[in-house]
Amino acid sequence: MHFSSIENYISDAYLDHLEPEMEPKKGQRVAIIGSGPAGITISVLLARRGYDVTGAPLALAAY
């Protein structure tokens, strides 16, 4: 068994039971550059805090 299939199973099982608590919308937008672990994490955290999150995942690669 591959380690990645264990990780995928755990992630899928967790997301099936996830019920995030969302704060009211703040009316402010935030842009996240990059789609690595840090970019994804901060996107989720900011969205839960009421920010409208958008991103440019390949912005640095294009530079």
N, C-alpha and C positions, 0 to 999 in steps of 0.2 A: 504494500500500500504506500502510495506517495504522500509525503508530508503535505503537499499542496491540496490534496483532496480532503485531508482532515481539516485544514484551515478553511477551505470553502464550505464544508459542512457546518462548522462552528459558526462561521459568518452568516450563512443562510438561516440557520436555526435561531440565531440571535436576532436577526432582522425581522423574522416572522413574529417575534414576541415583543418587539420594540414599540413602545408608545411614548414618544418624546413629549415632554412638556414644553409648549411653545408660549413665549411671552407675546403680548400684543405687538403689532407692527409699529415700528418707530418712524417709518417714512423716510429712512435713510438707506442709501445704497452703498455697498462695499464691493470692490473688485479684488478678486484673488488671482494672483499670477502664479501658475504652476499647479499641476495636478498630482503631485507626490503625496506622501503620507501627511506631511505638515499642512499642505494646501487643502486637502480633503477634510482634515480634522478641524481646522479653523473655520472652514466653510460651514460645517455642521454646527459648530458651537455658536457662530454668529447668527446663523439662521434661527437657531433655537432661542436666541436673545432678541429676535424681532427685526433683524436687519435683512434687507433684500440683497442677496448675495448673487453676484455674477462672476464669471471667471474668464481668463485667457490662458488655457492650459498650455498652449504652444508658443506663447509670446517670447520666452527666452530662447527657445530653439530657433525661431525665425530670425532672431537678431544675429 
